[in-house]
């Protein structure tokens, strides 16, 4: 059995068949059972510190294999489990995870049920070594073995060996092993497994640990999505990453490009996979990449790597600016100013009444109000107050007018100095209310999960969305002034900084936080743990960030920054001269009015 499992790691991607000659002094059934039991005995040898589970699907029918296997394992006086598919027995099994599992299979449909039943065991371990034996004669052993491989790979099970009776020679076993990770041609057709195991001390460790001196292949498919992937002549972040992973693990990589003219596939919550994701699940490829984000469905049905990049979503719209010319003053300030003005006018009027007619400031309340407003507007008045009390209140009115004038002048000056532009399309409602064409990067509409987003219904968003398969072309559509594009920050940054699009004609604002980017690998990929460890090391040493800086040859500027266009200080310096001159004149007039008499 050690030899059987070892062949899993030493066989090419094509199915391999090994004929085992049974012992000639026994009947056919006994020969096959004896040989299988002998293989099982050596499979478990030197592995007694690990849990072993043996499962018989038909617990009522006599099996020579069962008899031989029980005797062999019992003679070793070592711990193991033999399970008949009985639910009461399953409930009482140990919770220790098994490292090796042998299943005597009767039929393929029954085998599917067997896997579903044993998955509920606390000791279930998809990383264990699986050996499938069947004494049932199948019409096509190769097709049956492929069905078993596909079934187990979907459960993330990789180390598999399948032993089936050769339909052309019922006295022989066919041993099937298959792994897409290795490109090896090992000649095993002449091995007499049973006789060799009896003569030699061949153990599992000796066979598995033998050196592998040929290359291992990984099939990778990628979607061109700058800056993660371009093409093989111009590697992006992810191709550099995979090349580094392959070099470290001594793998060779075969690259296949996805046609960017067609939309990419997706993984849905009901388990449906389309296009490249289905090819990945069917083991046609080992890895797909190209700026793929992590989703719950992809994590559930496939095996993504750890994330090495965090990307965000942007709305990019035409850069159309307008300026707001209204000067804003707080309402409380205006109300307080009017109240002070009213109090001063009342005090002047009341004081004016108590004076003699010839010393009065004005003869009527209307004249006093007009003179008060004239003072506030710095208009010369024809008659000045002649008593000390009237001069005092008129002086307070002049001081108040001075401060009002200073405040208003400051507001006007600040407006010219800090005149910030306002974008015409700086929110989703403005995009949809102005009837812009809305382009969406592939599969990005899933981020609009609520019924209403920014006052826009999801139905309207889905109805008006246009899938974009060429982000550069969609960015150029924006320059025409009639389109908006929901895309990723990294992709937009690349085209803007590489000056393939006029960044002055495009304005981008953030829509959401986006999600993490990772490599998407098939279930059962052997190098998942090694790849994740290496990716962690590359992230901690800053290698991935260095690759990004090398690809972005032009200075990378944050899209959220927007240059403020306004008047410079030297252009309005004359305003300060006028302000200073006006203040000096106002102070001189104030002192002249107070101390004139």
Buried (B, 14 or more C-beta within 10 A) or exposed (E): BBBBBBBBBBBBBEBBBBBBBBBEEBEEBBBBBBBBBBBBBBBBBEBBEBBBBBBBBBEEEEBBBBEBBBEBBEEEEEEBBBBBBEEEEBEEBEEEBBBBBBBBBBBBEEBEEBBEBBEEBEBBBBEBBBBBBBBEEBEEBBEBBBBBBEBBBBBBBBBBBBBBBBBEEEBBBBBBBBBBBBEBEBEBEEBEBBBEBEEEEBBBEEBBEEEEEEEBBBBBBBBBBBBBBBEEEEBBBBBBBBBBBBEBBEBEBEBEEBEBEEEBBBBEEEEEBEBBBEBBBEBBBBBBBBBBBBBEBBEEBBBBBBBBBEBBBBBBBBBBEEEEEEEEEEEEEEEEBEEBBEEBBEBBBEBBEEBEEEEBBBEEBEBBBBBBEBBBEBEEBEEBBBBEBBBBBBBBBBEBBBEBBBEEBEEEBEBEBEBEBEBBBBBBEBBBEBEBBBBBBBBBBEBBEEEEBBEBBBEEBEEBBEEBBEBBEBBBBBBEBEBBBBBBBBBBBBBBBBEEBEBEBBBBBEBBEBBBBBBBBBBBBBBBEEBBEBBEEBBEEEBBBEBBEEBBEEEBEEBEEBEEEBEEEEEEEEBEEEBEEBBEEBEEBBEEBBEEE
